Amino acid sequence: MSSFDVVGIGQVCVDYLGVVNRHPSVDERQEITQLSTLRGGPTATALNVLSRFGLKVALVSKIGDDTEGKRLIQELEQESIDTTHLIVEPGKKTQVSLIPIEKHSGKRTVFWSRGTTTPLTAADIPTDILQNTRAVHFDDLYAEAALRAIEAVGKEGLTVSFDAGEYNEAVEYARGDVDILIASVDFMKSYSGGDDPRKCLEKMSEFGAAVIAITLGDRGSITSCGGEIIDTPAYNVSAVDTTGAGDVFRGAFLYGRLTGWEVEESLPFASAAAAMNTLSLGAAGGIPESPEAVFAFMKSHETRPVK
């Protein structure tokens, strides 16, 4: 059994993207330009970052045997992401997203379909792959399956990273079982019932993670670690598309931690990698090629003032 630096358990999908002048209201029409079809999914995108940065990674997920699924396998393997444990279900449809992107702001709306594959369960995750990895990274779609599989093998020597994109009941199973929890604004609002990041961080301390962060788009991120609150600014760029920026942030942050960097070093690095990704269309469109590329970006770009 091969050993991995990171095993990802979660979403991989095909994103259909297009640019609009503005997001329309209900019953309005907008022309779409710059149509693109790219690989997406929170966990798959984070793994793509880690692979490009030189780590050995594997994806555990489910796809259909349709055209989209076949495309995903090919593209994942081209990015050196191990697909041995990617389950292909005959006759099923792969998850897809439709993403209109606002031309002048780079902000997007995501319409997604989970396809027709059956839900991933803990039984679908081989114990040996978890016993031979340094870290597990998973998203909210398969949170319960991932955590039950981790519980079965034990956490000793394992870094557990959770991408909390949306709140659902399965998320509650993560209490006490994750080391890194990075949440989106959507999760923050759903979980805390408000829009104050500091109050939400305090409430999210219930999960018991050593590092808890909330990504705030062009406002950067806010992190709680060791009783300290860290505000990390975003880099000042003109975003083309914000799709996948948070996923890239998570992958780059995990890279920093696995490399032995302190949290204070990993956060600006992750912020820079996320900013770089917004300069191209799609979650996988602007992923940095190497850590050195991120360092070069950090030297040549300024950050926005912390709000």
DOMI-255259 format. One record per residue (C-alpha): residue number from 1; residue in three letters; x, y, z negated. Coordinates in Angstrom, 1 decimal. Each point is the difference from the previous one (the first is absolute). Layout:
// residues N
{n:NUM; res:ALA; u:X; v:Y; w:Z}
...
END
This chain:
// residues 307
{n:1; res:MET; u:0.0; v:0.0; w:0.0}
{n:2; res:SER; u:1.5; v:3.4; w:1.0}
{n:3; res:SER; u:0.2; v:2.6; w:-2.6}
{n:4; res:PHE; u:-1.3; v:3.6; w:0.6}
{n:5; res:ASP; u:0.6; v:3.4; w:-1.5}
{n:6; res:VAL; u:-3.7; v:0.8; w:0.3}
{n:7; res:VAL; u:-3.1; v:-2.0; w:0.7}
{n:8; res:GLY; u:-3.0; v:2.1; w:1.1}
{n:9; res:ILE; u:-3.6; v:-1.2; w:-0.7}
{n:10; res:GLY; u:-2.6; v:2.1; w:1.8}
{n:11; res:GLN; u:-1.3; v:1.7; w:3.1}
{n:12; res:VAL; u:1.3; v:0.0; w:3.5}
{n:13; res:CYS; u:-2.1; v:1.3; w:2.8}
{n:14; res:VAL; u:-0.1; v:1.6; w:3.4}
{n:15; res:ASP; u:-0.6; v:3.8; w:0.0}
{n:16; res:TYR; u:-1.7; v:1.7; w:3.0}
{n:17; res:LEU; u:1.0; v:3.7; w:-0.3}
{n:18; res:GLY; u:-0.9; v:3.1; w:1.9}
{n:19; res:VAL; u:0.3; v:3.8; w:-0.4}
{n:20; res:VAL; u:-3.0; v:2.3; w:-0.3}
{n:21; res:ASN; u:0.0; v:3.8; w:-0.2}
{n:22; res:ARG; u:-2.0; v:-0.3; w:-3.2}
{n:23; res:HIS; u:-1.9; v:-2.6; w:-1.9}
{n:24; res:PRO; u:-3.6; v:0.3; w:1.2}
{n:25; res:SER; u:-3.1; v:0.2; w:-2.1}
{n:26; res:VAL; u:-2.8; v:-2.6; w:0.3}
{n:27; res:ASP; u:-1.6; v:0.0; w:3.5}
{n:28; res:GLU; u:2.9; v:2.0; w:1.5}
{n:29; res:ARG; u:2.3; v:-1.1; w:2.8}
{n:30; res:GLN; u:3.7; v:0.4; w:0.3}
{n:31; res:GLU; u:2.4; v:-1.1; w:2.7}
{n:32; res:ILE; u:2.8; v:-2.3; w:-1.1}
{n:33; res:THR; u:3.4; v:0.3; w:1.5}
{n:34; res:GLN; u:3.4; v:-1.7; w:-0.4}
{n:35; res:LEU; u:-1.6; v:-3.4; w:-0.6}
{n:36; res:SER; u:2.4; v:-2.5; w:-1.6}
{n:37; res:THR; u:-0.2; v:-3.5; w:-1.4}
{n:38; res:LEU; u:2.4; v:-0.7; w:-2.9}
{n:39; res:ARG; u:0.6; v:-2.4; w:-2.9}
{n:40; res:GLY; u:-1.3; v:1.1; w:-3.4}
{n:41; res:GLY; u:-1.1; v:-1.1; w:-3.4}
{n:42; res:PRO; u:1.4; v:1.2; w:-3.4}
{n:43; res:THR; u:2.0; v:-3.1; w:-0.9}
{n:44; res:ALA; u:1.3; v:-0.7; w:3.5}
{n:45; res:THR; u:1.1; v:3.6; w:0.4}
{n:46; res:ALA; u:1.9; v:0.0; w:-3.3}
{n:47; res:LEU; u:1.7; v:-3.2; w:1.0}
{n:48; res:ASN; u:1.0; v:1.5; w:3.3}
{n:49; res:VAL; u:1.8; v:2.8; w:-1.9}
{n:50; res:LEU; u:1.8; v:-2.6; w:-2.2}
{n:51; res:SER; u:1.0; v:-2.1; w:3.0}
{n:52; res:ARG; u:1.5; v:3.0; w:1.9}
{n:53; res:PHE; u:1.9; v:0.9; w:-3.1}
{n:54; res:GLY; u:1.7; v:-3.4; w:0.0}
{n:55; res:LEU; u:-2.1; v:-2.1; w:-2.4}
{n:56; res:LYS; u:-1.3; v:-3.5; w:0.7}
{n:57; res:VAL; u:-3.8; v:0.1; w:-0.1}
{n:58; res:ALA; u:-3.0; v:-2.3; w:0.6}
{n:59; res:LEU; u:-3.7; v:0.7; w:0.4}
{n:60; res:VAL; u:-2.8; v:-2.1; w:-1.4}
{n:61; res:SER; u:-3.4; v:0.9; w:1.6}
{n:62; res:LYS; u:-2.7; v:-1.2; w:2.3}
{n:63; res:ILE; u:-0.7; v:0.8; w:3.6}
{n:64; res:GLY; u:-2.2; v:-1.4; w:2.8}
{n:65; res:ASP; u:1.2; v:-1.9; w:3.1}
{n:66; res:ASP; u:-1.2; v:2.9; w:2.2}
{n:67; res:THR; u:2.0; v:2.3; w:2.2}
{n:68; res:GLU; u:0.6; v:2.4; w:-3.0}
{n:69; res:GLY; u:1.3; v:-2.8; w:-2.2}
{n:70; res:LYS; u:2.4; v:-1.3; w:2.7}
{n:71; res:ARG; u:1.3; v:3.5; w:0.5}
{n:72; res:LEU; u:0.6; v:0.5; w:-3.7}
{n:73; res:ILE; u:2.1; v:-3.2; w:-0.3}
{n:74; res:GLN; u:2.2; v:1.1; w:2.8}
{n:75; res:GLU; u:0.5; v:3.5; w:-1.3}
{n:76; res:LEU; u:0.6; v:-1.1; w:-3.6}
{n:77; res:GLU; u:2.7; v:-2.5; w:1.2}
{n:78; res:GLN; u:1.6; v:2.7; w:2.1}
{n:79; res:GLU; u:0.4; v:2.0; w:-3.2}
{n:80; res:SER; u:1.6; v:-3.0; w:-1.8}
{n:81; res:ILE; u:-3.1; v:-0.5; w:-2.3}
{n:82; res:ASP; u:-0.3; v:-3.7; w:-0.7}
{n:83; res:THR; u:-3.4; v:-1.3; w:1.1}
{n:84; res:THR; u:0.3; v:-3.6; w:-1.2}
{n:85; res:HIS; u:-2.7; v:0.5; w:-2.6}
{n:86; res:LEU; u:-2.3; v:2.1; w:2.2}
{n:87; res:ILE; u:-3.2; v:-2.0; w:0.3}
{n:88; res:VAL; u:-1.6; v:0.0; w:3.4}
{n:89; res:GLU; u:-3.7; v:-1.0; w:-0.1}
{n:90; res:PRO; u:-1.5; v:-1.5; w:3.2}
{n:91; res:GLY; u:-3.0; v:1.8; w:1.4}
{n:92; res:LYS; u:0.4; v:2.9; w:-2.3}
{n:93; res:LYS; u:0.4; v:3.7; w:0.7}
{n:94; res:THR; u:3.0; v:2.0; w:-1.4}
{n:95; res:GLN; u:-0.4; v:3.2; w:-2.0}
{n:96; res:VAL; u:0.0; v:3.1; w:2.1}
{n:97; res:SER; u:-0.2; v:3.8; w:-0.7}
{n:98; res:LEU; u:-1.2; v:2.9; w:2.1}
{n:99; res:ILE; u:1.8; v:3.2; w:-1.0}
{n:100; res:PRO; u:-0.7; v:3.5; w:1.5}
{n:101; res:ILE; u:2.8; v:2.4; w:-0.8}
{n:102; res:GLU; u:-0.6; v:3.8; w:-0.2}
{n:103; res:LYS; u:2.4; v:1.7; w:2.4}
{n:104; res:HIS; u:1.0; v:3.0; w:-2.0}
{n:105; res:SER; u:0.2; v:-1.5; w:-3.5}
{n:106; res:GLY; u:1.0; v:-3.6; w:0.6}
{n:107; res:LYS; u:-2.7; v:-1.1; w:-2.4}
{n:108; res:ARG; u:-2.0; v:-3.1; w:0.9}
{n:109; res:THR; u:-3.2; v:-1.8; w:-0.7}
{n:110; res:VAL; u:0.2; v:-3.8; w:-0.2}
{n:111; res:PHE; u:-2.9; v:-2.3; w:1.1}
{n:112; res:TRP; u:1.0; v:-3.6; w:-0.6}
{n:113; res:SER; u:-1.4; v:-3.5; w:0.3}
{n:114; res:ARG; u:1.4; v:-2.9; w:-2.0}
{n:115; res:GLY; u:-0.7; v:-2.3; w:2.8}
{n:116; res:THR; u:-1.5; v:-3.5; w:-0.6}
{n:117; res:THR; u:2.8; v:-1.8; w:-1.7}
{n:118; res:THR; u:-0.8; v:-1.6; w:-3.3}
{n:119; res:PRO; u:1.4; v:1.7; w:-3.1}
{n:120; res:LEU; u:3.6; v:-0.8; w:-1.1}
{n:121; res:THR; u:0.0; v:-2.1; w:-3.2}
{n:122; res:ALA; u:2.8; v:-0.8; w:-2.4}
{n:123; res:ALA; u:0.0; v:-3.5; w:1.4}
{n:124; res:ASP; u:1.1; v:1.5; w:3.4}
{n:125; res:ILE; u:3.2; v:1.4; w:-1.6}
{n:126; res:PRO; u:2.7; v:-2.7; w:-0.4}
{n:127; res:THR; u:1.6; v:0.0; w:-3.4}
{n:128; res:ASP; u:3.4; v:-0.7; w:1.4}
{n:129; res:ILE; u:0.1; v:3.3; w:2.0}
{n:130; res:LEU; u:-0.7; v:1.9; w:-3.2}
{n:131; res:GLN; u:2.6; v:-2.0; w:-1.9}
{n:132; res:ASN; u:2.6; v:1.0; w:2.6}
{n:133; res:THR; u:-0.4; v:3.8; w:0.2}
{n:134; res:ARG; u:1.1; v:3.1; w:-1.9}
{n:135; res:ALA; u:-3.2; v:1.9; w:0.3}
{n:136; res:VAL; u:-3.6; v:-0.3; w:1.0}
{n:137; res:HIS; u:-1.9; v:2.9; w:1.6}
{n:138; res:PHE; u:-3.8; v:-0.2; w:0.5}
{n:139; res:ASP; u:-3.0; v:2.3; w:0.8}
{n:140; res:ASP; u:-3.5; v:0.2; w:-1.4}
{n:141; res:LEU; u:-1.6; v:-2.2; w:2.7}
{n:142; res:TYR; u:1.6; v:-3.2; w:-1.4}
{n:143; res:ALA; u:0.8; v:1.2; w:-3.5}
{n:144; res:GLU; u:-1.6; v:-2.8; w:-1.9}
{n:145; res:ALA; u:1.5; v:-2.7; w:2.2}
{n:146; res:ALA; u:3.5; v:1.5; w:-0.3}
{n:147; res:LEU; u:-0.2; v:0.4; w:-3.8}
{n:148; res:ARG; u:-1.4; v:-3.5; w:-0.6}
{n:149; res:ALA; u:2.8; v:-1.4; w:2.1}
{n:150; res:ILE; u:2.6; v:2.0; w:-1.9}
{n:151; res:GLU; u:-1.5; v:-1.1; w:-3.3}
{n:152; res:ALA; u:0.3; v:-3.6; w:1.0}
{n:153; res:VAL; u:3.8; v:0.2; w:0.6}
{n:154; res:GLY; u:0.8; v:2.6; w:-2.7}
{n:155; res:LYS; u:1.4; v:3.5; w:0.2}
{n:156; res:GLU; u:3.5; v:-0.6; w:-1.4}
{n:157; res:GLY; u:2.6; v:1.6; w:2.2}
{n:158; res:LEU; u:-2.7; v:1.3; w:2.4}
{n:159; res:THR; u:-0.9; v:3.6; w:0.8}
{n:160; res:VAL; u:-3.7; v:0.4; w:0.7}
{n:161; res:SER; u:-1.0; v:3.0; w:2.1}
{n:162; res:PHE; u:-3.7; v:0.9; w:0.6}
{n:163; res:ASP; u:-1.3; v:2.3; w:2.7}
{n:164; res:ALA; u:-3.3; v:1.3; w:-1.5}
{n:165; res:GLY; u:-1.6; v:1.5; w:3.1}
{n:166; res:GLU; u:-3.7; v:-0.5; w:-1.0}
{n:167; res:TYR; u:-1.6; v:-0.9; w:-3.2}
{n:168; res:ASN; u:-1.9; v:-3.3; w:-0.3}
{n:169; res:GLU; u:-0.7; v:-2.4; w:-2.8}
{n:170; res:ALA; u:2.9; v:-2.3; w:0.8}
{n:171; res:VAL; u:2.3; v:2.9; w:-0.9}
{n:172; res:GLU; u:-0.8; v:-0.5; w:-3.6}
{n:173; res:TYR; u:1.8; v:-3.3; w:0.1}
{n:174; res:ALA; u:3.2; v:1.9; w:0.4}
{n:175; res:ARG; u:0.1; v:1.3; w:-3.6}
{n:176; res:GLY; u:3.3; v:-1.0; w:-1.6}
{n:177; res:ASP; u:1.2; v:-1.9; w:3.0}
{n:178; res:VAL; u:1.6; v:2.7; w:2.2}
{n:179; res:ASP; u:3.3; v:1.9; w:-0.3}
{n:180; res:ILE; u:-0.6; v:2.6; w:2.7}
{n:181; res:LEU; u:-3.5; v:1.5; w:0.7}
{n:182; res:ILE; u:-0.3; v:2.6; w:2.7}
{n:183; res:ALA; u:-3.5; v:1.3; w:0.6}
{n:184; res:SER; u:-1.6; v:2.1; w:2.7}
{n:185; res:VAL; u:-2.2; v:3.1; w:-0.6}
{n:186; res:ASP; u:-3.0; v:-2.2; w:0.8}
{n:187; res:PHE; u:0.9; v:-2.4; w:-2.7}
{n:188; res:MET; u:0.7; v:2.8; w:-2.4}
{n:189; res:LYS; u:-3.5; v:1.5; w:0.5}
{n:190; res:SER; u:-1.8; v:-3.3; w:-0.1}
{n:191; res:TYR; u:1.9; v:-1.3; w:-3.1}
{n:192; res:SER; u:0.0; v:3.2; w:-2.1}
{n:193; res:GLY; u:-3.2; v:1.6; w:1.2}
{n:194; res:GLY; u:1.9; v:3.3; w:0.6}
{n:195; res:ASP; u:2.6; v:1.7; w:2.1}
{n:196; res:ASP; u:2.6; v:0.9; w:-2.7}
{n:197; res:PRO; u:3.2; v:-2.1; w:0.8}
{n:198; res:ARG; u:1.4; v:0.4; w:-3.5}
{n:199; res:LYS; u:-3.2; v:-1.1; w:-1.7}
{n:200; res:CYS; u:-0.2; v:-3.0; w:2.4}
{n:201; res:LEU; u:3.6; v:-1.0; w:-0.8}
{n:202; res:GLU; u:-0.9; v:0.0; w:-3.7}
{n:203; res:LYS; u:-3.0; v:-2.3; w:0.7}
{n:204; res:MET; u:2.1; v:-2.2; w:2.3}
{n:205; res:SER; u:2.4; v:-0.6; w:-2.8}
{n:206; res:GLU; u:-2.5; v:-2.7; w:-1.0}
{n:207; res:PHE; u:1.5; v:-2.2; w:2.7}
{n:208; res:GLY; u:3.3; v:-0.1; w:-2.0}
{n:209; res:ALA; u:2.3; v:0.5; w:3.1}
{n:210; res:ALA; u:3.4; v:1.4; w:-0.6}
{n:211; res:VAL; u:-0.4; v:2.3; w:2.9}
{n:212; res:ILE; u:-3.3; v:1.6; w:1.0}
{n:213; res:ALA; u:-0.3; v:2.4; w:2.8}
{n:214; res:ILE; u:-2.6; v:1.8; w:2.1}
{n:215; res:THR; u:0.7; v:1.1; w:3.6}
{n:216; res:LEU; u:-1.5; v:3.4; w:0.7}
{n:217; res:GLY; u:0.7; v:0.5; w:3.7}
{n:218; res:ASP; u:1.6; v:3.4; w:0.8}
{n:219; res:ARG; u:0.0; v:0.7; w:-3.7}
{n:220; res:GLY; u:2.5; v:-2.8; w:-0.6}
{n:221; res:SER; u:-0.4; v:-2.4; w:-2.8}
{n:222; res:ILE; u:-0.3; v:-0.1; w:-3.8}
{n:223; res:THR; u:1.5; v:-2.8; w:-2.0}
{n:224; res:SER; u:-0.1; v:-1.2; w:-3.6}
{n:225; res:CYS; u:3.1; v:-2.0; w:-1.2}
{n:226; res:GLY; u:1.3; v:-0.5; w:-3.5}
{n:227; res:GLY; u:-2.2; v:2.7; w:-1.4}
{n:228; res:GLU; u:1.2; v:2.6; w:2.5}
{n:229; res:ILE; u:-2.1; v:1.6; w:2.8}
{n:230; res:ILE; u:1.9; v:0.5; w:3.2}
{n:231; res:ASP; u:-1.3; v:2.3; w:2.8}
{n:232; res:THR; u:1.6; v:-0.8; w:3.3}
{n:233; res:PRO; u:-0.6; v:2.5; w:2.9}
{n:234; res:ALA; u:-0.9; v:-1.0; w:3.5}
{n:235; res:TYR; u:2.4; v:1.0; w:2.8}
{n:236; res:ASN; u:-1.0; v:2.9; w:2.1}
{n:237; res:VAL; u:-0.9; v:-1.5; w:3.4}
{n:238; res:SER; u:-2.7; v:0.6; w:2.6}
{n:239; res:ALA; u:-1.8; v:-3.3; w:-0.1}
{n:240; res:VAL; u:-1.1; v:-1.7; w:3.2}
{n:241; res:ASP; u:-1.8; v:-2.8; w:-1.8}
{n:242; res:THR; u:-0.2; v:-0.8; w:-3.7}
{n:243; res:THR; u:-1.0; v:-3.7; w:0.6}
{n:244; res:GLY; u:2.2; v:-2.3; w:-2.0}
{n:245; res:ALA; u:1.9; v:2.7; w:-1.8}
{n:246; res:GLY; u:-0.9; v:-1.3; w:-3.4}
{n:247; res:ASP; u:0.8; v:-3.6; w:1.0}
{n:248; res:VAL; u:3.5; v:1.1; w:1.1}
{n:249; res:PHE; u:0.4; v:1.9; w:-3.3}
{n:250; res:ARG; u:-0.7; v:-3.2; w:-1.9}
{n:251; res:GLY; u:2.4; v:-2.1; w:2.1}
{n:252; res:ALA; u:2.8; v:2.6; w:-0.3}
{n:253; res:PHE; u:-0.5; v:0.4; w:-3.7}
{n:254; res:LEU; u:0.1; v:-3.8; w:-0.5}
{n:255; res:TYR; u:3.2; v:-0.1; w:2.0}
{n:256; res:GLY; u:1.6; v:2.6; w:-2.3}
{n:257; res:ARG; u:-0.9; v:-1.9; w:-3.1}
{n:258; res:LEU; u:1.2; v:-3.4; w:1.4}
{n:259; res:THR; u:3.2; v:1.8; w:1.0}
{n:260; res:GLY; u:0.6; v:1.0; w:-3.6}
{n:261; res:TRP; u:-0.9; v:3.7; w:0.3}
{n:262; res:GLU; u:-1.7; v:1.9; w:-2.9}
{n:263; res:VAL; u:-3.6; v:1.0; w:0.5}
{n:264; res:GLU; u:1.1; v:3.7; w:0.3}
{n:265; res:GLU; u:2.2; v:-1.1; w:3.0}
{n:266; res:SER; u:-2.6; v:-2.2; w:1.6}
{n:267; res:LEU; u:-2.8; v:2.5; w:0.1}
{n:268; res:PRO; u:1.5; v:2.7; w:2.2}
{n:269; res:PHE; u:1.3; v:-2.7; w:2.3}
{n:270; res:ALA; u:-3.5; v:-1.5; w:0.3}
{n:271; res:SER; u:-1.4; v:3.5; w:0.6}
{n:272; res:ALA; u:2.4; v:0.6; w:2.8}
{n:273; res:ALA; u:-0.7; v:-3.4; w:1.7}
{n:274; res:ALA; u:-3.7; v:0.8; w:-0.2}
{n:275; res:ALA; u:0.5; v:3.4; w:1.6}
{n:276; res:MET; u:2.0; v:-1.5; w:2.8}
{n:277; res:ASN; u:-2.8; v:-2.4; w:0.8}
{n:278; res:THR; u:-2.5; v:2.8; w:0.4}
{n:279; res:LEU; u:2.0; v:1.3; w:3.0}
{n:280; res:SER; u:-1.4; v:-2.7; w:2.3}
{n:281; res:LEU; u:-3.3; v:-1.6; w:0.6}
{n:282; res:GLY; u:-0.9; v:-3.1; w:-1.9}
{n:283; res:ALA; u:1.0; v:-1.8; w:-3.3}
{n:284; res:ALA; u:2.9; v:-1.7; w:1.8}
{n:285; res:GLY; u:0.7; v:2.8; w:2.4}
{n:286; res:GLY; u:2.5; v:2.0; w:-2.0}
{n:287; res:ILE; u:1.5; v:-2.4; w:-2.5}
{n:288; res:PRO; u:3.7; v:1.0; w:-0.6}
{n:289; res:GLU; u:2.5; v:-2.3; w:1.6}
{n:290; res:SER; u:2.3; v:-0.1; w:-3.1}
{n:291; res:PRO; u:0.7; v:1.5; w:-3.4}
{n:292; res:GLU; u:2.7; v:2.1; w:1.6}
{n:293; res:ALA; u:-2.6; v:1.6; w:2.3}
{n:294; res:VAL; u:-2.0; v:1.0; w:-3.1}
{n:295; res:PHE; u:3.0; v:1.5; w:-1.7}
{n:296; res:ALA; u:0.8; v:2.0; w:3.1}
{n:297; res:PHE; u:-3.7; v:1.3; w:0.1}
{n:298; res:MET; u:0.3; v:1.0; w:-3.7}
{n:299; res:LYS; u:3.0; v:2.1; w:0.8}
{n:300; res:SER; u:-1.6; v:1.8; w:3.0}
{n:301; res:HIS; u:-3.5; v:0.6; w:-1.4}
{n:302; res:GLU; u:-1.4; v:2.0; w:-2.9}
{n:303; res:THR; u:-2.8; v:-1.0; w:-2.4}
{n:304; res:ARG; u:-3.2; v:1.8; w:-0.5}
{n:305; res:PRO; u:-0.6; v:1.9; w:-3.3}
{n:306; res:VAL; u:-1.6; v:-2.2; w:-2.6}
{n:307; res:LYS; u:-3.7; v:1.0; w:-0.5}
END
